[in-house]
Amino acid sequence: MGVTTAPQPRRIGGADSKTRVQLLDAAEQLLLDEGYAAVTSRRVGAKAGLKPQLVHYYFRTMDDLFLEVFRRSADRNLAHFERTVAADNSLRTLWHLNADPRGAAFMAEFVALANHRKSIRAEIARYAERSRAAQLSALTAALRADGIAPDQVPPIVALLFMTGLSQVLSLERGLGVTAGHEATTMFVQSVIDRLEP
C-alpha cells in the first residue's frame, strides 16, 4: 500500500519582485485603456512583455491580481492625499484632488467589476471608508479655518457634494459629455474664492 501525500501548495512569486510590479503595471494600464474585461492573463503578460503563465505564478487567481491592482492604487492615492493636505488643507486643494479624471475612470472600472466579484466589492467598501474618513477630517478642518461652523454646512454633506460632483464631471468628461461643466466648475470655484480669497 503506497503512502499518499497531500498536494503541495502552488508556489507564488515574491511580493517585491520586479516581474510582479511589471504585471501590476500592465494590468492597471489595460484596465484604464480598455476596461476591466481586457485584463486577462494573456493580455497582461503581452502588455508586460512576459509569458502569460507568470501572471498565475505571482497571483493565484485573476481576482487576486485585480485586488492587488486596486490596493496598490488605493494606498498610493491615500498617501498622495495625506501629503497634499498636509502642505495645503484648503477647500480649493480638496476640490482639485477629487477632480482627477484618471482616478474617476479607475474607480468606475472597479465599481463595474465589483458587480460581478464580491471580494472586489468588499475591498472597495473598505477603501471608501478609509478615504472618506481622511477626507472628512481634512474638510472639517478646512471649513473651520474658513470660519464655517458645522451647523452652517455639515462637513459630511459638503464632502459628499464635493466628491460626488467632481466624480460625475470627470466621468462625463471621459464619455465626451461636457454640457453644463464649465458653468458648474466656475460656480464651485467662485464659491471657494469667496470663502478662501
C-alpha positions as CSV (number, residue, x, y, z in Angstrom):
1,M,0.0,0.0,0.0
2,G,1.5,3.3,-1.1
3,V,1.8,6.4,1.1
4,T,-0.3,9.3,-0.2
5,T,0.9,12.7,0.4
6,A,-1.1,15.9,0.5
7,P,-0.7,18.0,-2.7
8,Q,1.9,20.7,-2.2
9,P,0.5,24.3,-2.4
10,R,1.4,26.1,-5.6
11,R,4.3,28.4,-5.2
12,I,3.7,32.1,-5.6
13,G,6.3,34.6,-6.7
14,G,7.7,37.1,-4.2
15,A,5.7,40.3,-3.4
16,D,8.7,42.6,-4.0
17,S,9.7,41.1,-7.4
18,K,10.3,43.4,-10.3
19,T,8.3,41.0,-12.6
20,R,5.3,41.2,-10.2
21,V,5.4,45.0,-10.4
22,Q,5.6,44.8,-14.2
23,L,2.5,42.6,-14.2
24,L,0.6,45.0,-11.9
25,D,1.6,48.0,-14.0
26,A,0.4,46.2,-17.2
27,A,-2.9,45.2,-15.6
28,E,-3.5,48.7,-14.4
29,Q,-2.8,50.2,-17.8
30,L,-5.0,47.8,-19.6
31,L,-7.8,48.5,-17.1
32,L,-7.5,52.2,-17.7
33,D,-7.1,52.0,-21.5
34,E,-9.6,49.2,-22.4
35,G,-11.6,48.4,-19.3
36,Y,-11.6,45.5,-16.8
37,A,-12.8,42.9,-19.4
38,A,-9.5,43.4,-21.3
39,V,-7.5,42.3,-18.2
40,T,-6.8,38.6,-19.0
41,S,-3.6,36.7,-18.1
42,R,-2.7,36.6,-21.8
43,R,-3.2,40.3,-22.3
44,V,-1.4,41.3,-19.1
45,G,1.5,39.1,-20.0
46,A,1.7,40.6,-23.5
47,K,1.5,44.1,-22.2
48,A,4.2,43.5,-19.7
49,G,6.4,41.7,-22.3
50,L,6.3,38.5,-20.2
51,K,4.8,35.0,-20.6
52,P,1.2,34.8,-19.6
53,Q,1.9,31.9,-17.2
54,L,3.8,34.3,-15.0
55,V,0.5,36.0,-14.1
56,H,-0.6,32.8,-12.3
57,Y,2.9,32.4,-10.8
58,Y,2.5,35.7,-9.0
59,F,-1.3,35.7,-8.4
60,R,-3.3,32.6,-7.6
61,T,-6.4,33.9,-9.4
62,M,-7.3,36.9,-11.6
63,D,-9.3,38.2,-8.6
64,D,-6.0,38.3,-6.6
65,L,-4.5,40.3,-9.4
66,F,-7.4,42.8,-9.5
67,L,-7.3,43.1,-5.7
68,E,-3.6,43.9,-5.7
69,V,-4.0,46.5,-8.5
70,F,-6.8,48.1,-6.6
71,R,-4.9,48.1,-3.2
72,R,-1.8,49.4,-4.7
73,S,-3.6,52.3,-6.3
74,A,-5.7,53.0,-3.2
75,D,-2.6,53.1,-1.0
76,R,-0.9,55.4,-3.5
77,N,-3.9,57.7,-3.6
78,L,-4.3,57.9,0.2
79,A,-0.6,58.7,0.6
80,H,-0.8,61.4,-2.1
81,F,-3.9,62.8,-0.4
82,E,-2.3,62.9,3.0
83,R,0.9,64.6,1.7
84,T,-1.1,67.2,-0.3
85,V,-3.4,68.2,2.5
86,A,-0.5,68.3,5.0
87,A,1.0,71.0,2.7
88,D,-2.3,72.8,1.9
89,N,-5.5,71.8,3.6
90,S,-7.9,74.2,1.8
91,L,-11.2,73.7,0.1
92,R,-9.5,74.5,-3.2
93,T,-7.0,71.7,-2.8
94,L,-9.7,69.2,-1.7
95,W,-11.8,70.1,-4.8
96,H,-8.8,69.6,-7.1
97,L,-7.8,66.3,-5.5
98,N,-11.3,65.0,-6.1
99,A,-11.4,66.2,-9.7
100,D,-8.8,63.7,-11.0
101,P,-10.2,62.2,-14.2
102,R,-7.8,59.2,-14.1
103,G,-8.9,58.4,-10.6
104,A,-12.6,58.6,-11.6
105,A,-12.1,56.3,-14.6
106,F,-10.1,53.8,-12.5
107,M,-12.9,53.7,-9.8
108,A,-15.6,53.3,-12.5
109,E,-13.9,50.2,-13.8
110,F,-13.6,48.7,-10.4
111,V,-17.2,49.5,-9.5
112,A,-18.3,47.7,-12.7
113,L,-16.1,44.8,-11.8
114,A,-17.5,44.7,-8.3
115,N,-20.9,43.9,-9.7
116,H,-19.5,40.5,-10.6
117,R,-17.0,39.9,-7.8
118,K,-17.8,40.1,-4.1
119,S,-14.2,40.2,-3.0
120,I,-13.7,43.4,-5.1
121,R,-16.8,45.0,-3.7
122,A,-15.7,44.4,-0.1
123,E,-12.2,45.9,-0.9
124,I,-13.8,49.0,-2.5
125,A,-16.0,49.5,0.5
126,R,-13.0,49.2,2.9
127,Y,-11.0,51.7,0.9
128,A,-14.0,54.1,0.6
129,E,-14.5,54.2,4.3
130,R,-10.8,54.9,4.9
131,S,-10.7,57.6,2.2
132,R,-13.9,59.2,3.4
133,A,-12.7,59.4,7.0
134,A,-9.4,61.1,5.8
135,Q,-11.3,63.5,3.6
136,L,-13.9,64.3,6.2
137,S,-11.2,65.2,8.7
138,A,-9.5,67.4,6.2
139,L,-12.7,69.1,5.0
140,T,-13.9,69.7,8.6
141,A,-10.6,71.4,9.4
142,A,-10.8,73.5,6.1
143,L,-14.3,74.6,6.8
144,R,-13.3,75.6,10.4
145,A,-10.3,77.5,9.1
146,D,-12.7,79.4,6.7
147,G,-15.0,80.3,9.6
148,I,-17.8,77.9,8.7
149,A,-19.4,76.2,11.6
150,P,-20.7,72.6,11.3
151,D,-24.3,73.7,11.9
152,Q,-24.0,76.1,8.9
153,V,-22.6,73.5,6.5
154,P,-22.4,69.9,7.8
155,P,-18.9,68.7,6.8
156,I,-20.2,65.2,5.6
157,V,-22.8,66.9,3.3
158,A,-20.1,69.2,1.9
159,L,-17.8,66.2,1.4
160,L,-20.4,64.1,-0.5
161,F,-21.4,67.1,-2.6
162,M,-17.7,67.8,-3.5
163,T,-16.7,64.2,-4.2
164,G,-19.9,63.3,-6.0
165,L,-20.0,66.4,-8.2
166,S,-16.3,66.2,-9.1
167,Q,-16.5,62.5,-9.9
168,V,-19.6,63.0,-12.1
169,L,-17.9,65.7,-14.0
170,S,-14.8,63.5,-14.5
171,L,-16.8,60.5,-15.6
172,E,-18.9,62.6,-18.1
173,R,-15.8,64.2,-19.5
174,G,-14.4,60.8,-20.1
175,L,-17.5,60.0,-22.1
176,G,-17.3,63.2,-24.1
177,V,-20.3,64.8,-22.3
178,T,-19.5,68.4,-21.2
179,A,-22.8,70.2,-21.2
180,G,-23.0,72.4,-18.1
181,H,-19.5,71.5,-16.9
182,E,-18.0,74.9,-17.4
183,A,-20.8,76.8,-15.6
184,T,-20.7,74.3,-12.7
185,T,-17.0,74.4,-12.4
186,M,-17.0,78.2,-12.4
187,F,-19.7,78.3,-9.8
188,V,-17.9,76.0,-7.5
189,Q,-14.6,77.9,-7.9
190,S,-16.5,81.2,-7.3
191,V,-17.9,79.8,-4.0
192,I,-14.4,78.7,-3.0
193,D,-12.9,82.0,-4.0
194,R,-15.4,83.8,-1.7
195,L,-14.6,81.5,1.2
196,E,-10.8,81.5,0.5
197,P,-9.9,84.8,-1.2
